[in-house]
């Protein structure tokens, strides 16, 4: 049996929750349970990855301390990550025991919130522990309190070991009917990075201004330079083309200073390149003429241009990585 403990407090010395989960861990290990503990304050930069640790768990203990209001930010962030990135089918098989100690008012509400959140995720609740502890020494010296903690740990072990059924909860019905999170193809790391940029209003405004300035600059250049040179870059791509057996893809490159897109259509040993329109390209790219000049002159690769932000891309990124192999300018 595997049980994970997720502690959402701040880790201060006199936190009564720490004493409770230490005692529960001791009892569970005596019952030959594999216990893994995660202190969320130590994992605050990787909390979005922690739902992956649920895959081998039979049960979890969600432990937090109410110091002024609610379960605290670390625990809430972990539950948010479980909702966004957790395997709901796996969570549906996991029992959860809430542990909430309070140094102020609100331990019962916080315990109920943890239970409700776990039920909405689809998980199975166990009877938990909550209490108001003004002084941790009082908890440590009281044999009756310690016995209560030990009984809760034993009950959790018995519930998981016997797979005791739980009555259906309306929280789970709500999840099944309407509260279905939107799925996306981003990893937790990519989502976290994207949210940091989007939440930075100054960054967003700066990007909008840069786009407007670049648009005006390129429009002026196009009007000065006249019509596009229809053969520009085509011979360079034809001469450097290195076929990849069995590989098929179509690339659409929007050069900011040009009106038409550069289309690269690869089919095994053959390749067509021209300026025009592609109906369904595998990869669409946008870059400045200076960046493309650096690429065709061997000073940069397509991959480096993408990673540095000099080239914007959408489509199949696996196909994008092959572009430097097809056209090895470097």
Buried (B, 14 or more C-beta within 10 A) or exposed (E): BBBBBBBBBBBEEEBBBBBBBEBBBEBBEEBEBEBBBBBBBEBEEBBBBBBEBBEEBBBBBBBBBBBEEBBBEBBBBBBBBBBBBBBBEBBEBBBBBBBBBBBEEBBBBBBBBBBBBBBBBBBBBBEBBBBBBEEBEEBEEEEEBBEBBBEBBBBBBEBBEEEEEEEEBEBBEEBEEEEEEEEEEEEBEEBBEEEEEEEEEEEEEEEEEEEEEEEEEBEEEBEEEEEBEEEBBBEBBEEEBEBBEEBEBBBBBBBBBBEEBBBBBBEEEEBEBBBEEBEEBBBBBBBBBEBBEBBBEEEBBBBBBBEEEBBEBEBEEEBBEBBBEBBEBE
